Amino acid sequence: MSENRYHVILNANSGTAHSLGVTKESLQALFESHGLNAEIDADSDKDFDDRMKAAVDSPANIIVAAGGDGTITGLADVIIETDKALAILPLGTVNALAKDLNIPLDLEEAVAALATGHPMQIDVGEVNGKAFLHKVVVGVIPGMAAAREHIRGSDDPTAKVGLIRYMFRRIQRAKRIAVVFERADGSRTIERLHSLAVSSNAYDQGLGRFFSRSKLDQGFLTLYTLRHFRTWDFFRLVFGMMFGKWQSDPELNIESMQSLTVDFRKPQMQVMFDGEVMLLDTPMKFTIRPLALTVIVPETVSTEIAA
């Protein structure tokens, strides 16, 4: 793919990038060592929206997200309407989409994979017109994720112990929320839940598989609802995932659809949006856009990965 031109947006503050000390110069040298023509944007002081616009307006045909899941999703949102492809250098903490696409988590290996990679089309979820690539979560989980952000990058073991204690206190004290679901056929249901998640396609069930997807182009959303999520429910679900039986959990309901409207008694709700905590207006209108995003995957990954 030597004829390709790459425009790289580096988020130097993302988890792995910060710990590895990745710089514009080191990343430029890495691309050059593999014979790749890349323009590196590492200007973290510049507004991210402006950086994304510059990437879309650039002559590059491949836009590279060098950062975490938030960076990747942000770029995907602006690339969908263009003829450009998205490539990923996984420099975040979770790197969910990179793992689903079998992209190497080692930076040098990921750049090397770009040199021989090929395009593949995947589905994109949308909520209120905003693109997401893996899931949107509402309920007790986003609050715990917000607390995690306060200690990200900290080496203080007491902070991590404090976070664990906080998480379990929050689980124990969490109240269920009233949720109104409206399906595409017009049917409405009202449920009281501790948590819900809407994902693009479905998460796999298997031994040791934690929120991973092998199929990314099936053209549907999956709704996961938890009626109760107390400490015992947490451990039961974790063990279920470890042994490949979490989808049969008695507190969990799973449903697939092409669209869904979710409403609450508040004008806004805190959500975890592809790993980032934010507020979303309600009602939340979810849809799926089949094969809307072109991504670059390693040569070892078949274009039939999601078939």
Secondary structure, DSSP 8 states (H G I E B T S, - for coil): -TT-EEEEEE-TTSHHHHHHT--HHHHHHHHHHTT-EEEEE--TTS-HHHHHHHHHHSS-SEEEEEE-HHHHHHHHHHHTTSS-EEEEEE-SSS-HHHHHTT--SSHHHHHHHHHH-EEEEEEEEEETTEEESSEEEEEHHHHHHHHHHHHTT---HHHHHHHHHHHHHHHHH---EEEEEEETTS-EEEEEESEEEEEES----SBT--S--S---S--EEEEEES---HHHHHHHHHHHHBT-GGG-TTEEEEEESEEEEE-SSSEEEEEETTEEEEEESSEEEEEEEEEEEEEE-TTS-TTTT-
